[in-house]
């Protein structure tokens, strides 16, 4: 007797992207000038978009188109106002899943 096997996999992607922010590190201090951003973003399917926000006394936003399963981000972001900032890197995949990494920094 043979039977058919049903798969529990509905084909719906529910895994969020994984965001690894390697620079800046949490609680790191920088002089006014360039803040180095280094990150690797991976997804089990396809990345759709990336958003980098630097929020504090100033607000800086960069948006990037996603492509493929892995992206490396390397940017030097100019920050000219001293203060405490939150750096957030968000990633969205084609299914709309969201992943993020967040650190706090100080600009002296």
N, C-alpha and C positions, 0 to 999 in steps of 0.2 A: 504494500500500500504506500502510495506516495501522497504527500500533502504539500500545500504551499505554505511558505513562511511569510509572515507579515513582518515588515520592518517597523520599529518604533520611531525611526527617523522620519519626521514629517517634511524634511527638506528646508525647514525654516532656520535661518541663521540667528542664533540667540547669543553668540559669543561676542563680547565687546572687544575692541582693539586693546592691545597692551601698549602702554606708553611708558617708556623708560627715559626719564630726564636725568642725564648724567652731569650736566652743567647748566645753570648754577646748582650748587648744593644748598640744602636747607640751612638757613641762618648765615649764609656767606655774606661778606661785606665787599663792596666795590667802590672805587672812586667814581666821581661823575665822569661819564664817558661811555665806553662800550661795555655791554653786558654780553658775555659769550653764552650762546644757547647751543647745547648739543643734546640730541635725543635720537632714540630709535623707536619707531612705531611699527608694530606688527599686527596682523589680523589673520584669522583663519581663511578669509575669503578675499575681499578687495576693499582697500581703504577708499573713502569717498572725499573726505576733507580733513584738514588740520587747522586749528585755530590757536594762536599764541596770544595770550593777554598778559600784559604787565600793568598791574593796577596799584595805585598808591597816590602820591601827590600829583602824578601825571598818569594818563591812561594811554597805553600803546596797544594796538591790535594789528596782527598780521594774519592773513588767511592764505592757505595753500591748497591747491587741488591735490587730491589723493590719487594714487595709482598703484596697482599691484598689491602684494601682501606685506611688503616691507618698505619703509621709507626711513631715510636718515635725514635729520634736520641739523644743519650747522649754520648759525647766523650770529652776527655781532649786532646787537640792538643798541642804538644810541639812547642814553638816558641822561638828561641834563638837569633834573631837579632832585635835590637831596631828599631822603626820607625812606620810610619802610614801604616795601612793595611785595605784592603777591604775584608770583609768576605761575601761570596756569597754561598747560599745553593740553588741548582737547583733541581727540580723534574720533571721527565718525566713519563707520563702514557703510557699504552700499545698502545694508539692511536697516540702517538707522541706529545701530548699537553705538554706545558712547563709552569711551574710556578716557581717563585723564590722569595727569600727574601735576602736583602743586607743591611749590616751595615758597618760603618767605626769605627775602633778602633785604639788605640795607644798602643804600647809596649814600656815601659820605661826601 
